[in-house]
Amino acid sequence: MRRRSAASIPLSQMEKGLVKTQPNRICLLASLSVFFWILLLYFHFVVLGSRTVDNSVKVESNPISAEPKVPSVVADALLMNIPAKTIPSSSNSSSGSQKTNNIPFIKALRTVENKSDPCGGRYIYVHDLPPRFNEEMLKECRSLSLWTNMCKFTSNAGMGPPLENVEGVFSNTGWYATNQFAVDVIFSNRMKQYDCLTKDSSLAAAIFVPFYAGFDIARYLWGYNISTRDAASLDLVDWLMKRPEWGIMDGRDHFLVAGRITWDFRRLSDEESDWGNKLLFLPAAKNMSMLVVESSPWNANDFGIPYPTYFHPAKDADVFIWQDRMRKLERKWLFSFAGAPRPDNPKSIRGQIIDQCRKSNVCKLLECDFGESKCHSPSSITQMFQSSLFCLQPQGDSYTRRSAFDSMLAGCIPVFFHPGSAYTQYTWHLPKNYTTYSVFIPEDDVRKRNLSIEERLRQIPPEQVKIMRETVIDLIPRLIYADPLSKLETLKDAFDVAVQAVIDKVTRLRKNIITGRTEYDNFIEENSWKYALLEEGQREVGGHEWDPFFSKPKEGEGDSSGSSAEAAKNSWRNEQRDQS
């Protein structure tokens, strides 16, 4: 069978065949095109899309941390200058976590995370100072005061000689003739018993400097030039700044203790006639925290801690027994006062207080003027406070006086006449709500309005008096320094409270450095006393009812050449009188 050639096929038949095949080809091409685009879209959205999703999930599941997980910052920390070298950079040269890990104090902060370590976040590193800064001073104890032989008062780790309980006023143990300015030695010896000491400064929540600053200045306040008065302070700062521990925070994690009022360390000028040394005005010392028995309301680098009392219990039971005894006492006097008038000080209300007490048949008075030996007898003072409901505590030569703590130890409700006598001083140790444990009568109410103290105290309902007295008795452990040669089991004494407050302060500062925060909004150092009274979460201060009490007598930092320096001088003169 032969095939026919195309040429032999009629044209009409060929056209018919073409008509039939063209639609088939168009459909095929359209189908191929649609299939191609389906493949393309499938590849784009399914294959590539799944890879993108996978990558995004991986990125989210492994985020780059800019900083470690640290506890939230507490807003009531003190404003400090943050050393720039410790702040993590925001550059992309390395991961944020690596930068944070390189912060020198991050190891100390992370000790808190170790739940099996009871000292986590509580370690203290103590500088091993050359003995000229502490122990050698005690060897020269006779030179520590012009009028007092301090040798007996520096004995027994700073507690002084034991007190005999002849009149049954004290407990049989734990009572000593303690000098009111012996905190330097007491605190340092208590630190030796601290349960979280470390030799590794990188673990330390704070660093203690065992410099006897109070004893140092006590040697040279009278009859010495400013070079002699400043020598040890300058030497100390020079020694500290050469230590590697100092460079971590430029000293902002360091603290020291001085058992004298702040004005002994705040000489503004280099005039020989000006008072004290300039320890607290040295730039390096401004970075440290200094614990003193009276702080400045206008400066941020010192903090008030209690004056030492005569009671130094060795165990918790000693404290509980004493508290129970103070609860059960009958108090026959409505109020009492132990002190001397200040005729040379026209602003003092002591004369009026003494006059009111003399005229009242419900007031017990011990006049502490020349020749009045009972006023300087621990037994007589304590017995009077134990028999009184209220104890009057006007300003001494300066804002504060030891008597306030002696009276509260005896369960007597203190009556203050100036907020600087307690409320703005001992914010670590006393409740911010002062009405719970004390009575406040403004000085002007006595000075100008001739207010009757007796009438004011009689207005307080007996049930309220009972509640206030119980609060005072509950506060006793926080106001006393336990025996430095032992330690309490569960109670926290004045030392424990102060150390924890320093640790909290340094910890807040470190967290602020990591988060880039400042402590307060628009911090003004001259308002330091106000910041100490802020509630948690507050960052700003404004006008305060106590502003008139703290108006400064002159412009500039501090008050060295004003009334405060004069008060410090008077304090020393009265020490001389007390020994005569």
Stockholm file with secondary structure:
# STOCKHOLM 1.0

chainA/1-580         MRRRSAASIPLSQMEKGLVKTQPNRICLLASLSVFFWILLLYFHFVVLGSRTVDNSVKVESNPISAEPKVPSVVADALLMNIPAKTIPSSSNSSSGSQKTNNIPFIKALRTVENKSDPCGGRYIYVHDLPPRFNEEMLKECRSLSLWTNMCKFTSNAGMGPPLENVEGVFSNTGWYATNQFAVDVIFSNRMKQYDCLTKDSSLAAAIFVPFYAGFDIARYLWGYNISTRDAASLDLVDWLMKRPEWGIMDGRDHFLVAGRITWDFRRLSDEESDWGNKLLFLPAAKNMSMLVVESSPWNANDFGIPYPTYFHPAKDADVFIWQDRMRKLERKWLFSFAGAPRPDNPKSIRGQIIDQCRKSNVCKLLECDFGESKCHSPSSITQMFQSSLFCLQPQGDSYTRRSAFDSMLAGCIPVFFHPGSAYTQYTWHLPKNYTTYSVFIPEDDVRKRNLSIEERLRQIPPEQVKIMRETVIDLIPRLIYADPLSKLETLKDAFDVAVQAVIDKVTRLRKNIITGRTEYDNFIEENSWKYALLEEGQREVGGHEWDPFFSKPKEGEGDSSGSSAEAAKNSWRNEQRDQS
#=GR chainA/1-580 SS CCCCCGGGSCHHHHHHHHHHHHHHHHHHHHHHHHHHHHHHHHIIIIIIHHHHHHHHHHHHHSCCCSSCCCCCCCTTCCCCCCCGGGSCCCSSSSCHHHHHHTSTTHHHHHGGGCTTCTTTTTCEEECCCCGGGTHHHHHTGGGSCSSSCTTTTSTGGGTCSBCCCTTSCSCSSSBBCCCTTCHHHHHHHHHHTCTTBCSCGGGCSEEECCCCHHHHHHHHTTTCCHHHHHHHHHHHHHHHHTSHHHHHHTTTTEEEEEEEEGGGGCCCSCCTTSCSCCGGGSHHHHHSEEEEEECCTTCSSEEECCCCCSBCCSSHHHHHHHHHHHHHCCCCEEEEEEECCCTTCTTCCHHHHHHHHHHCTTEEEEECSTTCGGGGCHHHHHHHHHTEEEEEECCCSSSCCTHHHHHHHTTCEEEESSGGGTTTTCTTTSCSCGGGTCEECCHHHHHTSCCCHHHHHHTSCHHHHHHHHHHHHHHHHHHSCCCTTSCCSSCCCHHHHHHHHHHHHHHHHHHHHHHTCCSSTTCCGGGHHHHTTCCTTCCCCCCCTTGGGGCCSSSSSSCTTSHHHHHHHHHHHHHHHHTC
#=GC SS_cons         CCCCCGGGSCHHHHHHHHHHHHHHHHHHHHHHHHHHHHHHHHIIIIIIHHHHHHHHHHHHHSCCCSSCCCCCCCTTCCCCCCCGGGSCCCSSSSCHHHHHHTSTTHHHHHGGGCTTCTTTTTCEEECCCCGGGTHHHHHTGGGSCSSSCTTTTSTGGGTCSBCCCTTSCSCSSSBBCCCTTCHHHHHHHHHHTCTTBCSCGGGCSEEECCCCHHHHHHHHTTTCCHHHHHHHHHHHHHHHHTSHHHHHHTTTTEEEEEEEEGGGGCCCSCCTTSCSCCGGGSHHHHHSEEEEEECCTTCSSEEECCCCCSBCCSSHHHHHHHHHHHHHCCCCEEEEEEECCCTTCTTCCHHHHHHHHHHCTTEEEEECSTTCGGGGCHHHHHHHHHTEEEEEECCCSSSCCTHHHHHHHTTCEEEESSGGGTTTTCTTTSCSCGGGTCEECCHHHHHTSCCCHHHHHHTSCHHHHHHHHHHHHHHHHHHSCCCTTSCCSSCCCHHHHHHHHHHHHHHHHHHHHHHTCCSSTTCCGGGHHHHTTCCTTCCCCCCCTTGGGGCCSSSSSSCTTSHHHHHHHHHHHHHHHHTC
//
